[in-house]
Amino acid sequence: MANKVHVVLMNKGGVGKTFVAIKLAQYLADHHTVPRCVDTDPSTPLFSGFRALGVHYVDVSELNRRGRKQVHEELHDEVMNIIEDTPLERDVVVDTGASNFDHFVNWLLGTEVPEHIESHGRELVIHAVISGGSSQVDCLQCLADMFKNFPTARFVVWLNPFDGDLTVRGRRFDEMQVYHDNRRRISAVIELPEWDRRTARLVERLQSDQLTFAEVLSATPVASSQPAEAESEPDGRLRVRSLDHRRLRIARDEIYAPLAESGCFA
């Protein structure tokens, strides 16, 4: 039943929050109902550039006296207005940035947004992204804090190996204390694939061109004998070689499969 508000949250930048928001929205559009998508990232609003997803950008910042952007908690109210205006038949996907993380969390807690969401017949699902490498410890601590701050929310934990090993002192996430303390509240743990270099480049190209899997895979592949690796149609769709077309389909399925198995969208 599509009555959920999916919020992608993490206090660290560059861990893959927008990537998760984009792929989550695409999965919902391809398998359920096209979700209402909202981008609140004041620094790098990449999500809002995906025209096929119809993302609504909410500017939560204003210029201060020095001409610098300053985030204000009350400007997040527009997110709630969008949620209230969206039929229950459509899920809502909200992307956030590291620069407005504290303000967003304070807004959620200070105005009792989770309770307000529930009173409108919806369920809050927090998607937390854990990156490998130097950010991992901070991400895990942030996750532990969110479990405490949002006791009624469901969680989906995304593990992103792009920046390094996802283990801590040899322990996988499902062997860590934060997992065991909260496993009943975790609907799914999704580890992003470690693609080969060619596939990774193709997925990155889609991200940089702000195209969805559906837009590219619906186009006829370029014949492998042609010299161009990819070409664009007049409508902006990217056409790729037949083998790259297959690579993208496999990459899509590798992301979609654990989402389908998670039960988060039933």
Order of alpha helices (4+ residues) and beta strands (2+ residues): beta-alpha-beta-beta-beta-beta-alpha-beta-alpha-alpha-beta-alpha-beta-alpha-beta-alpha-alpha-beta-beta-alpha
